Every structure is written in structure tokens, then in C-alpha cells.
Amino acid sequence: MRVENQAGCVEKSEKPIGLASFSQSHVEAAMSALATSPGILEIDALGALLWRHYGLSGEIEILSSEVEQTAEIRFPTGERLIFKTAREKPAVESFRFQSAALSALEGSKGFVAPTIIRTLDGAAMFEEAGASGYLQSLVEGVPLHREARSPDLLDRCGRALAHLDRALAVHDDLPGARRPVLWHIGCWPRLIELERHLPEGEMGQAVARAMRDYLRRVEPALCDVPWQVTHNDPSPFNTLAAGERIAFIDFGDGGFGPQIQDLAIAASHQVADPASPLGGAEHLIAGYASILPLSKLETTLLVGLMKARQSALILINHWRASLFPGETAYIMKNVARAKTGLAILDRLSPGEGEAAVRAALAASSR
């Protein structure tokens, strides 16, 4: 029997074997989540939730966040925790996914991730009328965007990301893994509708070229690569250098997608040097492939996926900045990097992109 998954892929034994984009209603739900400013819970309300569900109290500082509300809790002992909450009902499914994913990763090796703090009832999250959320440990480390790039650091990031994907691969049944998320590749075919929010010029043309290549060449082949639960946003803001270890935070965009997607996203953020075909991302790619080797098809598709992700980031964030002009600085924090990276990768034909990836893998194996 043929059963279509949420992205329109026909599934057989949980392996997608035919890809189409998400339905219009699914994309609209995903857009609605990012077009709505999160309902803010005041500090007193957060304190009451923290006490009611965890029996804890401390100093609360509200942090910048995109969809859900994030706060840092500081205790007299010096311990700090992160409290994620939301008033909106759609956030419940996202919190179920995030808390389940972090719980599933406890005890994993090769990377660091936040640890879930259980409620007084032993649950991974809490739900009540008008609010939901979860409490996690605060991971100490320096965000990658503040670190000096080096081949060694990027290699370690790639290796850690592969270990993360390996750990997530055995947990395809996590709740909420197929919820509407605009950053999921199933939404990308409809993102070109947002191009009216881009300034005129070469960048808009590069975005259009990247999305055409994705639709014509990359998307039809994605059913032949492994799919699993992924982080889906290992950006330099969500990747931390924690001493000699690498940590990943903020699983809010995670879900079921191509395994190679995490590599494409992480690598797309590291394309910065115009003197290199892959802009310096080759070290991260090689590190990842040393743990999870790339198939021939994944090697062929990787640069196309990187360009499409850079384009998706540019499109979505220009659109969101038009909706929330007061939050432009936070929303656009990754856009300049994406534009620089896309300008570098736009020079490569599909064949040249594949050759550059193969050269990076060959150089690392010497």
C-alpha cells in the first residue's frame, strides 16, 4: 500500500520514495507561525509557572527569540537554566518535539546538547490552559559566529554534527516531527512567492537561480537519500564552541527531513572566502563526512541544497523583517552571511559544485 507522508513523499518502511512539496494549507500554517508575534508572558507569570511546575524560583531575564518566549533563570547558587514558554496553542506541538528530542539525546557522545529538567510530575514539558513550555540546562560556550574560524574548529563542528545526526537517526517517531515548519524543505517550493520583499539587484537574481535549480534538479532526487529527524538549524548562533567540545542548542525548527539537510545548513553558513570554491566550508563538510560518509548522490546534491537554504533564509527573513520592523536586527542576524555565501556559490555550476565537494573530501582523506 502506498502511504503519503506529510511532505507528499510516498513512504515504504519509513523511507520516502517520492517527493512533492507540502500542501498549501501546511505552508500557510507554517507561515502563520512566523507571521505572529509571540504572546509575551510577564516575569511574574513566568515565575508562577516555574514554581507551579518545577518548584523553583529565581531571577528571570527574558531573552531575544523568534517564535517562543525564552528566559534565563538565575539561582542564588549560581546555576542558570533556560525556560521556554508560549501562550499560543500551536507551540505545544513544537515543545513536544523539542523536549522529546532533547530527552532522546541524553547520554549521547560526540557533542553537547541541553538537558531537560523534569517537572514535579516527572514530565519533559508542561501544558496548561494558556501556556506550555519546558525547562532545560544552559549550555556554556561561545557561539560560533563569535569564534575565529579555523580549519580545525570547522572540522570539529562537522564531526559533532554528524554525531548529532547519528544520535537522532534512531528516533524517527518523536512527537511533532512532522508539524508545519517554514524552514522545512517541503515549504521551499512556495518561498519564491516572497521575492517581492527582496531589494532589486543581483542578489534577487541569484536567489531565483538557486531556487530554480533546487526545484528542477535537487528536489526530485531527495527521495533517494536517507531521511530522519534532524536539527534543521545548526547555524553559528545555535552551534557553540564549548572548550574542545561542540554544542548544539535550539531545536525549535527540527523535524523529519533529509539527513544531509543538517550538513547543508551548517556548511551554508560557513561560505565566506571567495578565494575558495566552497568558501571555506570544505573543512566542515569533510569533518561531517569522516563520521557519516556521503553517498554519490548526496555529494551531487549538497551545493544545490546549500544554495537553496541560503536563498530560503534570505527570502523568509526579508519577509519577516517587513512584518516586524522593530525586530529587524534580530531577524536579519544571519542574512548578510547568507548573501555573501550565495554570491560565492552562485559562481558554481552543478558539476563544479559536485567537483568542489569531491575535492574537499579527497583532501581530508590524505
C-alpha positions as CSV (number, residue, x, y, z in Angstrom):
1,M,0.0,0.0,0.0
2,R,1.3,3.5,-0.9
3,V,1.1,6.0,2.0
4,E,2.0,9.6,1.5
5,N,3.8,11.4,4.3
6,Q,3.2,15.0,5.3
7,A,5.6,16.3,2.6
8,G,3.9,14.3,-0.2
9,C,6.6,11.6,-0.2
10,V,5.3,8.1,-0.7
11,E,6.6,6.1,2.3
12,K,7.5,2.4,2.4
13,S,9.0,1.2,5.7
14,E,9.5,4.9,6.7
15,K,11.7,5.6,3.7
16,P,10.4,8.4,1.5
17,I,10.4,7.3,-2.2
18,G,8.7,10.1,-4.0
19,L,8.8,13.8,-3.0
20,A,6.4,16.7,-3.6
21,S,6.1,19.9,-1.7
22,F,3.8,20.4,1.3
23,S,0.2,21.2,0.7
24,Q,-0.9,24.9,0.6
25,S,-2.6,24.6,3.9
26,H,0.5,23.1,5.5
27,V,2.6,26.0,4.2
28,E,0.1,28.6,5.3
29,A,0.1,27.1,8.8
30,A,3.9,27.3,8.8
31,M,3.9,30.9,7.6
32,S,1.3,31.8,10.2
33,A,3.6,30.7,13.0
34,L,6.3,33.0,11.8
35,A,3.9,35.9,11.0
36,T,2.6,36.0,14.5
37,S,4.4,37.8,17.3
38,P,4.6,35.5,20.3
39,G,2.3,36.3,23.2
40,I,4.5,37.6,25.9
41,L,4.2,36.2,29.5
42,E,5.2,38.7,32.1
43,I,8.0,37.9,34.5
44,D,5.6,37.4,37.4
45,A,3.6,34.9,35.2
46,L,6.8,33.1,34.3
47,G,7.8,32.9,37.9
48,A,4.4,31.4,38.8
49,L,4.8,28.8,36.1
50,L,8.3,27.9,37.2
51,W,7.1,27.4,40.8
52,R,3.9,25.6,39.9
53,H,5.5,23.0,37.6
54,Y,9.1,22.8,38.9
55,G,9.0,24.0,42.5
56,L,11.8,26.5,41.6
57,S,12.2,30.3,41.9
58,G,15.0,32.5,40.7
59,E,15.9,35.7,38.9
60,I,14.3,35.8,35.4
61,E,15.7,37.6,32.4
62,I,13.7,37.5,29.1
63,L,16.0,36.8,26.1
64,S,15.5,37.5,22.3
65,S,13.7,34.8,20.5
66,E,11.8,34.2,17.2
67,V,8.6,32.3,17.9
68,E,8.5,31.1,21.5
69,Q,9.5,33.1,24.6
70,T,12.9,32.3,26.0
71,A,14.1,33.3,29.5
72,E,17.2,32.7,31.5
73,I,16.7,31.7,35.2
74,R,19.5,32.5,37.6
75,F,19.6,31.0,41.1
76,P,21.4,32.1,44.2
77,T,23.7,29.1,43.9
78,G,25.0,30.4,40.5
79,E,23.2,27.8,38.5
80,R,21.4,29.0,35.3
81,L,18.6,27.4,33.4
82,I,16.7,28.2,30.2
83,F,12.9,28.4,30.4
84,K,11.0,28.2,27.1
85,T,7.3,29.1,27.1
86,A,4.5,30.2,24.9
87,R,0.9,31.2,25.1
88,E,-0.1,30.1,21.6
89,K,-1.6,26.6,21.2
90,P,0.5,25.7,18.1
91,A,3.6,26.0,20.2
92,V,2.5,22.9,22.1
93,E,3.4,20.6,19.2
94,S,6.8,22.3,18.8
95,F,7.6,22.0,22.5
96,R,6.6,18.3,22.5
97,F,9.1,17.8,19.7
98,Q,11.9,19.8,21.3
99,S,11.6,18.3,24.8
100,A,11.3,14.8,23.3
101,A,14.4,15.3,21.1
102,L,16.5,16.6,24.0
103,S,15.3,13.8,26.2
104,A,16.3,11.3,23.5
105,L,19.8,12.7,23.2
106,E,20.6,12.4,26.9
107,G,23.8,10.3,27.2
108,S,24.8,10.7,23.6
109,K,28.5,11.0,22.7
110,G,30.5,13.3,20.4
111,F,28.6,16.5,21.0
112,V,26.8,18.5,23.8
113,A,23.1,19.4,23.9
114,P,20.9,20.9,26.6
115,T,19.5,18.5,29.3
116,I,15.7,18.5,30.0
117,I,14.8,19.4,33.6
118,R,11.7,17.3,34.5
119,T,8.6,18.8,36.0
120,L,7.4,17.9,39.5
121,D,5.3,15.2,37.9
122,G,8.3,13.8,36.0
123,A,7.2,15.1,32.6
124,A,9.6,16.5,29.9
125,M,7.3,19.6,29.5
126,F,4.2,21.2,31.0
127,E,0.9,22.0,29.4
128,E,-1.9,24.0,30.9
129,A,-4.7,26.4,29.8
130,G,-3.0,29.4,28.2
131,A,0.6,28.3,28.5
132,S,3.1,25.5,27.7
133,G,6.8,25.0,27.8
134,Y,9.8,23.2,29.2
135,L,12.9,23.9,31.3
136,Q,16.5,22.9,30.2
137,S,20.0,23.3,31.3
138,L,22.0,26.3,30.0
139,V,24.9,25.1,27.8
140,E,28.1,27.1,28.4
141,G,30.1,28.0,25.3
142,V,30.9,30.6,22.7
143,P,28.6,30.9,19.7
144,L,30.4,30.0,16.5
145,H,29.7,33.5,15.0
146,R,31.9,34.9,17.7
147,E,34.8,32.5,17.2
148,A,37.7,32.9,14.8
149,R,37.1,30.5,12.0
150,S,39.8,27.8,11.6
151,P,40.0,24.5,9.7
152,D,40.3,22.6,13.0
153,L,37.2,24.3,14.5
154,L,35.1,23.7,11.4
155,D,36.3,20.1,11.2
156,R,35.2,19.6,14.8
157,C,31.9,21.2,14.1
158,G,31.3,18.9,11.2
159,R,32.2,15.8,13.2
160,A,30.0,16.8,16.1
161,L,27.1,17.5,13.7
162,A,27.5,14.0,12.2
163,H,27.4,12.5,15.7
164,L,24.2,14.5,16.5
165,D,22.5,13.2,13.3
166,R,23.6,9.7,14.1
167,A,22.1,10.0,17.6
168,L,18.8,11.4,16.1
169,A,18.5,8.8,13.4
170,V,17.1,6.2,15.7
171,H,14.3,8.5,16.9
172,D,12.0,9.0,13.9
173,D,8.9,8.6,16.0
174,L,9.3,11.8,18.0
175,P,6.1,13.7,18.6
176,G,5.7,16.8,16.4
177,A,8.4,15.8,14.0
178,R,6.1,16.4,11.0
179,R,4.5,19.7,12.2
180,P,4.4,22.7,9.9
181,V,7.8,24.5,9.9
182,L,8.5,27.1,7.2
183,W,12.2,26.2,7.3
184,H,11.5,22.6,6.2
185,I,12.4,21.9,2.6
186,G,8.8,20.8,1.9
187,C,7.9,24.5,2.1
188,W,10.7,25.8,-0.1
189,P,8.9,25.5,-3.5
190,R,6.5,28.2,-2.3
191,L,9.0,30.6,-0.9
192,I,9.7,32.2,-4.2
193,E,6.4,34.0,-3.7
194,L,8.2,36.1,-1.1
195,E,10.7,37.5,-3.6
196,R,8.8,40.8,-3.8
197,H,10.2,41.6,-0.4
198,L,13.8,41.5,-1.7
199,P,15.6,44.6,-3.0
200,E,16.1,44.7,-6.7
201,G,19.5,43.6,-8.0
202,E,21.9,40.7,-8.5
203,M,21.1,39.1,-5.2
204,G,17.4,38.6,-6.1
205,Q,18.5,37.0,-9.4
206,A,20.9,34.7,-7.5
207,V,18.1,33.6,-5.2
208,A,15.8,32.9,-8.2
209,R,18.6,30.8,-9.9
210,A,19.2,28.8,-6.7
211,M,15.5,28.1,-6.2
212,R,15.1,27.1,-9.9
213,D,18.0,24.7,-9.5
214,Y,16.5,23.3,-6.4
215,L,13.1,22.7,-7.9
216,R,14.4,21.2,-11.2
217,R,17.4,19.2,-10.1
218,V,17.6,18.8,-6.3
219,E,14.1,18.2,-5.0
220,P,13.2,15.3,-7.4
221,A,16.3,13.4,-6.1
222,L,15.7,13.9,-2.4
223,C,13.6,10.7,-2.1
224,D,16.7,8.7,-2.8
225,V,18.7,10.0,0.2
226,P,18.2,8.9,3.8
227,W,15.6,10.8,5.8
228,Q,15.4,11.1,9.6
229,V,14.8,13.6,12.4
230,T,17.3,16.5,12.1
231,H,18.1,19.6,14.0
232,N,17.3,21.7,10.9
233,D,19.1,24.9,12.1
234,P,22.7,24.3,13.1
235,S,23.6,27.9,12.5
236,P,26.5,29.8,14.0
237,F,24.1,31.1,16.6
238,N,22.9,27.6,17.6
239,T,26.4,26.0,17.5
240,L,28.7,26.6,20.4
241,A,32.4,26.0,21.0
242,A,32.4,24.6,24.5
243,G,36.1,24.1,25.1
244,E,37.2,21.2,23.0
245,R,33.6,20.1,22.5
246,I,30.9,21.4,20.2
247,A,27.3,22.0,21.5
248,F,24.0,22.4,19.6
249,I,21.1,24.4,21.1
250,D,17.6,25.5,19.9
251,F,15.9,22.5,18.3
252,G,12.8,24.6,17.5
253,D,13.0,24.1,13.7
254,G,13.8,20.4,13.9
255,G,11.8,17.7,12.3
256,F,11.7,14.8,9.8
257,G,13.8,15.5,6.7
258,P,16.8,14.5,4.6
259,Q,19.8,13.6,6.8
260,I,22.1,15.7,4.6
261,Q,20.0,18.8,5.4
262,D,21.8,19.5,8.6
263,L,25.2,19.4,6.8
264,A,23.8,21.6,4.0
265,I,22.6,24.2,6.6
266,A,25.7,24.2,8.7
267,A,28.0,24.4,5.7
268,S,25.9,27.1,4.0
269,H,26.7,29.4,6.9
270,Q,30.5,28.9,6.5
271,V,30.8,30.0,2.9
272,A,32.8,33.2,3.4
273,D,36.1,33.1,1.5
274,P,35.7,34.0,-2.2
275,A,39.2,32.5,-2.9
276,S,37.8,29.0,-2.3
277,P,35.1,27.3,-4.4
278,L,33.2,26.4,-1.2
279,G,34.2,29.5,0.6
280,G,35.9,27.7,3.5
281,A,33.0,25.3,4.2
282,E,35.0,22.4,2.9
283,H,36.5,21.8,6.3
284,L,33.1,21.4,8.0
285,I,31.9,19.1,5.1
286,A,35.0,16.9,5.4
287,G,34.6,16.6,9.1
288,Y,31.0,15.6,8.8
289,A,31.8,13.0,6.1
290,S,34.6,11.5,8.2
291,I,31.8,10.3,10.5
292,L,28.9,9.9,8.2
293,P,30.3,9.4,4.6
294,L,28.3,11.0,1.8
295,S,26.8,8.9,-0.9
296,K,27.5,9.8,-4.6
297,L,24.0,11.3,-4.8
298,E,24.5,13.4,-1.6
299,T,27.8,14.6,-3.0
300,T,26.0,15.7,-6.1
301,L,23.1,17.5,-4.3
302,L,25.0,19.2,-1.5
303,V,25.9,22.5,-3.0
304,G,22.4,22.9,-4.6
305,L,20.9,22.3,-1.1
306,M,23.3,24.9,0.4
307,K,22.4,27.5,-2.2
308,A,18.7,26.8,-1.7
309,R,19.0,27.1,2.1
310,Q,20.8,30.4,1.8
311,S,18.1,31.6,-0.5
312,A,15.3,30.4,1.8
313,L,17.0,32.3,4.7
314,I,17.2,35.5,2.6
315,L,13.5,35.2,1.5
316,I,12.0,34.3,4.8
317,N,13.9,36.9,6.8
318,H,13.3,39.8,4.4
319,W,9.6,38.9,4.6
320,R,9.6,38.7,8.4
321,A,11.5,41.9,8.7
322,S,8.8,43.6,6.7
323,L,6.2,42.3,9.2
324,F,8.2,43.2,12.4
325,P,10.4,46.2,11.5
326,G,11.1,46.8,15.2
327,E,12.8,43.4,15.4
328,T,14.8,43.7,12.1
329,A,18.2,43.5,13.7
330,Y,17.4,40.1,15.4
331,I,15.5,38.7,12.4
332,M,18.3,39.6,9.9
333,K,21.2,38.4,12.0
334,N,22.2,35.7,9.6
335,V,21.2,37.4,6.3
336,A,24.4,39.2,5.4
337,R,26.3,35.9,5.9
338,A,23.8,34.1,3.6
339,K,24.1,36.7,0.9
340,T,27.9,36.5,1.0
341,G,27.8,32.7,0.8
342,L,25.3,32.7,-2.0
343,A,27.3,35.1,-4.1
344,I,30.3,32.7,-3.8
345,L,28.4,29.5,-4.6
346,D,26.4,31.1,-7.4
347,R,29.6,31.0,-9.5
348,L,29.5,27.2,-9.5
349,S,27.6,25.1,-12.0
350,P,26.1,21.8,-10.6
351,G,29.1,19.9,-12.0
352,E,31.6,22.4,-10.5
353,G,29.8,22.2,-7.1
354,E,30.0,18.4,-7.1
355,A,33.7,18.6,-8.1
356,A,34.4,21.0,-5.2
357,V,32.8,18.7,-2.7
358,R,34.7,15.7,-4.0
359,A,38.0,17.7,-3.8
360,A,37.2,18.6,-0.2
361,L,36.6,15.0,0.7
362,A,39.7,13.8,-1.1
363,A,41.9,16.4,0.5
364,S,40.8,15.4,4.0
365,S,41.5,11.8,3.4
366,R,45.2,12.3,2.5
